[in-house]
């Protein structure tokens, strides 16, 4: 079942970028959770593992939409950067960069489907909202208590 109002090839291309970006989030957050030490380790690793699980869920949703559009989900994974800096502040800054990449791809998707496909438009808007919330949470985590 294809939608003639949208460019399926372009939408599938962006959905595959989303899939790859979210899969890189699974790897990133899992790795980060293994590298946390210190007094606040337990709540931080719990948060990071939750982010890894959520990234996997987001990747699955993107893959389902790709197959809904009769496309083929990518086996690729987005960029993974090992900086060997495992200070919590550095990890949060890297997380902020990753979340911004994901947000940009959801905005790309919205631009392709806005006013053309309600299901994909609603999906893109929901994911943009979630990514904005993630960015806000990470920004709050980076703030020094006053």
C-alpha positions as a Python dict, from the first residue, in 0.01 Angstrom:
ca = {
    (1, 'X'): (0, 0, 0),
    (2, 'X'): (177, 315, -116),
    (3, 'X'): (77, 675, -85),
    (4, 'X'): (93, 874, -409),
    (5, 'X'): (83, 1210, -229),
    (6, 'X'): (431, 1157, -84),
    (7, 'X'): (761, 1064, -244),
    (8, 'X'): (796, 711, -102),
    (9, 'X'): (1162, 682, -195),
    (10, 'X'): (1254, 1005, -14),
    (11, 'X'): (1041, 917, 289),
    (12, 'X'): (1194, 568, 309),
    (13, 'X'): (1543, 719, 280),
    (14, 'X'): (1476, 950, 577),
    (15, 'X'): (1309, 671, 777),
    (16, 'X'): (1619, 457, 720),
    (17, 'X'): (1838, 743, 849),
    (18, 'X'): (1611, 759, 1153),
    (19, 'X'): (1639, 382, 1197),
    (20, 'X'): (2019, 398, 1177),
    (21, 'X'): (2039, 697, 1412),
    (22, 'X'): (1815, 531, 1669),
    (23, 'X'): (2018, 208, 1648),
    (24, 'X'): (2335, 404, 1713),
    (25, 'X'): (2157, 543, 2020),
    (26, 'X'): (2107, 188, 2147),
    (27, 'X'): (2479, 122, 2121),
    (28, 'X'): (2581, 463, 2257),
    (29, 'X'): (2359, 459, 2562),
    (30, 'X'): (2445, 99, 2641),
    (31, 'X'): (2816, 180, 2618),
    (32, 'X'): (2776, 495, 2826),
    (33, 'X'): (2590, 300, 3094),
    (34, 'X'): (2888, 67, 3126),
    (35, 'X'): (3132, 354, 3169),
    (36, 'X'): (2966, 535, 3460),
    (37, 'X'): (3139, 524, 3798),
    (38, 'X'): (3097, 718, 4117),
    (39, 'X'): (2831, 808, 4370),
    (40, 'X'): (2547, 861, 4127),
    (41, 'X'): (2615, 553, 3916),
    (42, 'X'): (2288, 367, 3984),
    (43, 'X'): (2040, 640, 3879),
    (44, 'X'): (2255, 747, 3583),
    (45, 'X'): (2297, 396, 3441),
    (46, 'X'): (1928, 334, 3492),
    (47, 'X'): (1847, 648, 3291),
    (48, 'X'): (2095, 554, 3018),
    (49, 'X'): (1966, 200, 2986),
    (50, 'X'): (1615, 341, 2963),
    (51, 'X'): (1735, 563, 2679),
    (52, 'X'): (1888, 259, 2504),
    (53, 'X'): (1558, 72, 2534),
    (54, 'X'): (1365, 373, 2405),
    (55, 'X'): (1604, 409, 2110),
    (56, 'X'): (1542, 46, 2019),
    (57, 'X'): (1168, 108, 2034),
    (58, 'X'): (1208, 414, 1810),
    (59, 'X'): (1420, 215, 1565),
    (60, 'X'): (1154, -56, 1553),
    (61, 'X'): (882, 200, 1485),
    (62, 'X'): (1083, 349, 1198),
    (63, 'X'): (1146, 1, 1056),
    (64, 'X'): (777, -83, 1072),
    (65, 'X'): (693, 235, 882),
    (66, 'X'): (954, 150, 619),
    (67, 'X'): (797, -189, 559),
    (68, 'X'): (450, -29, 566),
    (69, 'X'): (568, 180, 271),
    (70, 'X'): (699, -139, 106),
    (71, 'X'): (1059, -39, 166),
    (72, 'X'): (1355, -233, 299),
    (73, 'X'): (1489, -142, 645),
    (74, 'X'): (1859, -66, 654),
    (75, 'X'): (2104, -294, 831),
    (76, 'X'): (2329, 6, 884),
    (77, 'X'): (2394, 195, 1202),
    (78, 'X'): (2444, 567, 1246),
    (79, 'X'): (2772, 725, 1346),
    (80, 'X'): (2939, 599, 1661),
    (81, 'X'): (3205, 816, 1816),
    (82, 'X'): (3435, 682, 2084),
    (83, 'X'): (3598, 984, 2241),
    (84, 'X'): (3742, 788, 2537),
    (85, 'X'): (3609, 1070, 2757),
    (86, 'X'): (3386, 914, 3016),
    (87, 'X'): (3324, 1202, 3249),
    (88, 'X'): (2948, 1232, 3298),
    (89, 'X'): (2953, 1586, 3160),
    (90, 'X'): (3131, 1470, 2842),
    (91, 'X'): (2889, 1179, 2804),
    (92, 'X'): (2591, 1414, 2842),
    (93, 'X'): (2736, 1653, 2582),
    (94, 'X'): (2776, 1361, 2340),
    (95, 'X'): (2419, 1257, 2420),
    (96, 'X'): (2303, 1609, 2341),
    (97, 'X'): (2473, 1593, 2000),
    (98, 'X'): (2316, 1253, 1929),
    (99, 'X'): (1967, 1367, 2027),
    (100, 'X'): (2007, 1675, 1805),
    (101, 'X'): (2092, 1448, 1508),
    (102, 'X'): (1782, 1239, 1567),
    (103, 'X'): (1568, 1551, 1602),
    (104, 'X'): (1699, 1684, 1270),
    (105, 'X'): (1599, 1362, 1092),
    (106, 'X'): (1248, 1374, 1237),
    (107, 'X'): (1221, 1734, 1114),
    (108, 'X'): (1337, 1616, 769),
    (109, 'X'): (1061, 1355, 773),
    (110, 'X'): (799, 1609, 876),
    (111, 'X'): (903, 1839, 591),
    (112, 'X'): (843, 1554, 343),
    (113, 'X'): (501, 1448, 474),
    (114, 'X'): (349, 1763, 622),
    (115, 'X'): (-3, 1801, 485),
    (116, 'X'): (36, 1491, 268),
    (117, 'X'): (15, 1187, 497),
    (118, 'X'): (-159, 1212, 835),
    (119, 'X'): (-10, 892, 980),
    (120, 'X'): (350, 988, 899),
    (121, 'X'): (291, 1350, 994),
    (122, 'X'): (155, 1250, 1335),
    (123, 'X'): (445, 1008, 1384),
    (124, 'X'): (701, 1278, 1296),
    (125, 'X'): (538, 1534, 1526),
    (126, 'X'): (518, 1286, 1815),
    (127, 'X'): (883, 1192, 1773),
    (128, 'X'): (991, 1557, 1746),
    (129, 'X'): (812, 1623, 2073),
    (130, 'X'): (985, 1328, 2241),
    (131, 'X'): (1327, 1427, 2110),
    (132, 'X'): (1275, 1786, 2225),
    (133, 'X'): (1191, 1651, 2571),
    (134, 'X'): (1509, 1439, 2568),
    (135, 'X'): (1717, 1740, 2470),
    (136, 'X'): (1560, 1938, 2753),
    (137, 'X'): (1633, 1664, 3005),
    (138, 'X'): (1996, 1637, 2896),
    (139, 'X'): (2035, 2017, 2910),
    (140, 'X'): (1897, 2012, 3265),
    (141, 'X'): (2140, 1735, 3356),
    (142, 'X'): (2428, 1950, 3228),
    (143, 'X'): (2328, 2251, 3441),
    (144, 'X'): (2512, 2309, 3764),
    (145, 'X'): (2283, 2331, 4066),
    (146, 'X'): (2264, 2689, 4192),
}
